[in-house]
């Protein structure tokens, strides 16, 4: 199970591994370390906000986490990857600098983490469909706007979350200043093919006979055969081994998988629920996920920004860059993260913050910014974005 779990991270954390979380003991030896993190994470600014609570969204209880140093800052609604791979237990690793300039709202999606624990799985099982996730995101956006007195939000999503985020932005553009995709999914089958080709090329370049044999056993991939669980495991194994999930690493991402052990937001039971939610969710959403295709979207109703890892072969960046070149939008920008693969917020957190300040915060506060091409380099353009309605 450990091997399968780590290999399937591909669908933007399709099924995060159990190996780092399983050691959370009953007596929770991590309490002292967690207290240190908790103290560092405490927001003490009088104008700040730090809340974690359940809200009734889409007919179930969903856990929401809100953090920021100044309530007057623009609000980011961040949709996590997976399916069922919540960001909340990892926030202590990368989010704190963002909170100086934004109020950041995260939530555990249906079937994920603390939300999985908060509901009867039998009542949730039949609702695990992409349209329902999109409706949830829209409902949470409405709830957040009302609760925190905001007209619009910045919508940001990672990996699987970009499937949901794109849907929400297209369906209700009136709710959002801009959309930011990180590890964006445009077309799943294109991603599968590019990822597989990369893995096979790397295996051949390194003379890895084991990898070559495994990959060639499912070629052509995905081809016109069903993308079964068994084929996915093989297809994902080697691209990730050669740094396609976390750049320059041999498939290892303990920093992500072990984050819940030190999270002040998660106890041992919550950490275990991550893996239970993965197993519960994966099979139910996989068929729909495999058919995701946003290539036909030629006009985007709000400013759109894509953060692309140069070494991402989990949700490869090439289709995203191509889509961004073609799409018409009030403002668009692509930013390449040269030292990142799929895990941009963890791999280059400094550039993540700077890029958000450069590309979307001015829109949210009504300042003009110069449009650039999708390479992320400044280009001469008469188009600017000023609080696009």
Secondary structure, 3 states (H helix, E strand, C coil): CHHHHHHHHHCCCCCCCCCCCCCCCCCCCCHHHHHHHHHHHCCCCCCCEEEEEEEEECCEEEEEEEEECCCCCEEEEEECCCCCCCCHHHHHHHCHHHHHCEEEEEECCCCCHHHHHHCCHHHHHHHCCHHHHHHHHHHHHHHHHHHHCCCCEEEEEECHHHHHHHHHHHHCHHHEEEEEEECCCCEHHHHHHHHHHHHHHHHHHCCCHHHHHHHHCCCCCCCCCCCCHHHHHHHHHHHHHCCCCCCCCCCCCHHHHCHHHCCCCCCHHHHHHHHHHHHHHHHHHHHHHHCCECCCCCEECCEEEEEEECCCCCCCCHHHHHHHHHCEECCEEEEEECCCCCCHHHHCHHHHHHHHHHHCHHHHCCCCEECECCCCCECCCCCEECCCC
